[in-house]
């Protein structure tokens, strides 16, 4: 089989973002872009990775805006279909004393109508890493089937599968989420849980016990985000907590996706998960310095300067 000419292929649901700001006593909503795997794809592309994306979008202004965004960011989108029979999903972010809160308008979205036959021949096999998530599967039964089909094709070609558990209980009940997500993780090489979600999914509390649980399912690598405490990176032979990079954060939305994309972009360069996690932490920290999921994502030069000097680039 030919060598892969893509670093990362991501599958999922992009969402148009509207983030609230207060101005003259009123809430105004600034447009932006979101969706976990799209965010991760853009974060990876900004680190220099060769990235492609698969989804369906509405043939509407929001869908065409995503196509334009990926074109600007260097994310290949030949496999993205614009559908006149469905809309692009959207979400709203509001901010309060407990952080950010999301409200979604996505039922029946174009992305939720994807089926396994929509996977282009040979595309999964061209990527070194397939990146998918719990949200990629939660949006519909056919989307869940499409992700499983992509995983099977990646594994058949000897490629790496990275699965971000990204639990959204507004999309499906916990029992179904647990069954589907853990079935997918068992067929993956890299598990990317967040601690809060993993506690719900596994019923365990201790991060090391959770890492053992996910390694026991089959992945050879677990990179579990711990919030302000950093990232627990575990392999069958080693594990370490990689601390966060402290900054004066403005908005954490999209930080986990930025970590995931930057982590994979770095990991494909050298295969060292601990170095990749340190790099991903730095990228995620820089992302939190601005509002919105995508606009503040840093590029490689800024991340490398931050790692080298410890100072936030101007």
Residue pairs with C-beta under 8 A, 6 or more apart in sequence:
1 125
1 157
1 158
2 126
4 125
4 126
4 127
4 128
4 159
5 50
5 126
6 50
6 51
6 52
6 76
6 126
6 127
6 128
7 44
7 49
7 50
7 51
7 127
7 128
7 129
7 264
7 265
7 268
8 41
8 44
8 49
8 50
8 51
8 52
8 127
8 128
8 129
8 130
8 131
8 261
8 264
8 265
8 268
9 51
9 52
9 53
9 54
9 123
9 124
9 126
9 127
9 129
9 130
9 131
10 37
10 38
10 40
10 41
10 51
10 52
10 53
10 54
10 130
10 131
10 132
11 37
11 53
11 54
11 55
11 130
11 131
11 132
11 136
11 146
11 147
11 150
12 35
12 36
12 37
12 38
12 55
12 111
12 132
12 133
12 135
12 136
13 35
13 37
13 38
13 55
13 89
13 106
13 109
13 111
13 112
13 135
13 136
13 139
13 143
14 33
14 34
14 35
14 38
14 53
14 55
14 57
14 66
14 88
14 89
14 111
15 33
15 34
15 35
15 38
15 88
15 89
15 90
15 91
15 104
15 106
16 31
16 32
16 33
16 34
16 62
16 65
16 66
16 88
16 89
16 90
16 91
17 31
17 32
17 33
17 34
17 90
17 91
17 92
17 93
17 292
17 293
17 294
18 29
18 30
18 31
18 32
18 90
18 91
18 92
18 93
19 29
19 30
19 32
19 92
19 93
19 251
19 253
19 291
19 292
20 27
20 28
20 29
20 92
20 93
20 94
20 95
21 27
21 28
21 29
21 30
21 291
22 28
27 94
29 92
30 291
30 292
32 292
32 293
32 294
32 295
33 39
33 42
33 65
33 66
33 69
33 292
33 293
33 294
34 91
34 253
34 254
34 293
34 294
35 89
35 135
36 133
36 135
36 136
36 164
36 166
36 256
36 257
36 260
37 53
37 131
37 132
37 133
37 135
37 136
37 164
37 257
38 53
38 55
38 66
39 254
39 257
39 258
39 261
39 293
39 294
39 297
40 131
40 164
40 257
40 258
40 260
40 261
40 264
41 51
41 52
41 53
41 70
41 75
41 131
41 261
42 51
42 69
42 70
42 73
42 75
42 261
42 294
42 297
43 257
43 258
43 259
43 260
43 261
43 262
43 265
43 283
43 287
43 297
44 51
44 261
44 262
44 264
44 265
45 51
45 73
45 74
45 75
45 261
45 265
46 73
46 261
46 297
46 298
46 299
46 300
47 261
47 262
47 265
47 266
47 283
47 299
47 300
47 303
48 265
48 300
49 261
49 264
49 265
49 268
50 76
51 74
51 75
51 76
52 75
52 76
52 77
52 78
52 79
52 123
52 126
52 127
53 70
53 75
53 76
53 77
53 79
53 80
54 79
54 80
54 114
54 118
54 119
54 120
54 123
54 150
55 80
55 81
55 110
55 111
55 114
56 80
56 81
56 82
56 83
56 86
56 110
56 111
56 113
56 114
56 118
57 63
57 64
57 66
57 67
57 80
57 81
57 82
57 83
57 88
57 110
57 111
58 82
58 83
58 84
58 86
58 87
58 88
58 109
58 110
59 82
59 83
59 84
60 87
60 88
62 87
62 88
62 90
63 82
63 88
63 110
64 82
66 80
66 88
67 77
67 80
67 82
69 294
70 76
70 77
70 80
71 77
78 120
79 119
79 120
79 123
81 110
81 118
82 110
83 110
83 113
85 110
86 108
86 109
86 110
86 112
86 113
87 108
87 109
87 110
88 109
88 110
88 111
89 104
89 105
89 106
89 109
89 110
89 111
90 104
90 105
90 106
91 102
91 103
91 104
91 105
91 106
92 102
92 103
92 104
93 100
93 101
93 102
93 253
94 100
94 101
94 103
95 101
95 251
99 252
100 251
100 252
100 253
102 253
104 170
106 112
106 139
109 139
111 139
111 143
112 139
112 140
112 142
112 143
113 140
113 142
114 140
114 142
114 143
114 146
115 142
115 145
115 146
116 142
116 145
116 146
116 148
116 149
118 146
119 146
119 149
119 150
119 153
124 130
124 150
124 153
124 154
124 157
124 159
125 153
125 154
125 156
125 157
125 159
127 154
127 159
128 159
128 160
128 268
129 159
129 160
129 161
129 162
129 190
129 264
129 267
129 268
130 150
130 151
130 154
130 159
130 160
130 161
130 162
131 162
131 164
131 260
131 264
132 147
132 150
132 151
132 161
132 162
132 163
132 164
132 184
133 163
133 164
133 165
133 166
134 163
134 164
134 165
134 166
134 167
134 168
134 177
134 180
134 181
134 184
134 197
135 166
135 168
135 171
136 143
136 147
137 143
137 144
137 147
137 148
137 180
137 181
137 184
138 144
138 168
138 171
138 172
138 177
138 180
139 171
144 180
147 184
148 183
148 184
148 187
151 161
151 184
151 187
151 188
152 187
154 160
154 161
155 161
155 187
160 189
160 190
161 187
161 188
161 189
161 190
162 188
162 189
162 190
162 192
162 260
162 264
163 181
163 184
163 185
163 188
163 190
163 191
163 192
163 219
164 192
164 193
164 256
164 260
165 181
165 185
165 191
165 192
165 193
165 194
165 197
165 198
165 201
166 194
166 197
166 256
167 177
167 181
167 194
167 197
167 200
167 201
169 177
169 200
171 177
172 180
174 200
174 201
177 201
178 201
181 201
182 201
182 217
185 191
185 214
185 217
185 218
185 219
186 217
186 218
187 218
188 218
188 219
189 219
189 220
189 221
190 219
190 220
190 221
190 222
190 223
191 214
191 215
191 217
191 219
191 221
191 222
191 223
191 224
192 222
192 223
192 224
192 225
192 260
192 263
193 201
193 210
193 214
193 222
193 224
193 225
194 224
194 225
194 227
194 256
195 207
195 210
195 224
195 225
195 226
195 227
196 227
198 204
198 210
198 214
198 224
199 205
199 210
202 210
202 213
202 214
204 210
204 213
207 224
207 226
207 232
208 232
208 234
208 239
210 224
211 222
211 224
211 232
211 234
211 239
212 234
214 222
214 224
214 234
215 222
215 234
215 235
215 236
220 235
220 236
221 233
221 234
221 235
221 273
222 232
222 233
222 234
222 235
223 231
223 232
223 233
223 263
223 273
223 276
223 277
223 280
224 231
224 232
224 233
224 234
225 231
225 256
225 259
226 232
226 241
228 244
229 241
229 243
229 244
230 241
230 242
230 243
230 244
230 281
231 241
231 242
231 244
231 259
231 277
231 280
231 281
232 239
232 240
232 241
232 242
233 239
233 240
233 241
233 242
233 273
233 274
233 277
235 273
238 274
240 274
242 274
242 277
242 278
242 281
243 281
244 281
244 284
244 285
245 281
245 282
245 284
245 285
245 306
246 285
247 285
247 286
247 288
247 289
247 312
248 289
249 285
249 288
249 289
250 288
250 289
250 290
250 291
251 288
251 290
251 291
251 292
251 296
252 288
253 292
253 293
254 287
254 292
254 293
254 294
254 297
255 284
255 285
255 287
255 288
256 284
257 293
258 280
258 283
258 284
258 287
258 297
259 280
259 281
259 283
259 284
260 280
261 283
262 279
262 280
262 282
262 283
262 284
262 303
263 276
263 277
263 279
263 280
264 276
266 275
266 276
266 279
266 280
267 273
267 276
270 276
278 307
279 303
279 307
282 303
282 306
282 307
283 297
283 298
283 303
285 306
286 296
286 297
286 298
286 302
286 303
286 306
286 312
286 313
287 296
287 297
287 298
288 296
289 296
289 312
290 296
298 306
298 313
301 313
302 313
305 311
305 313
306 312
306 313
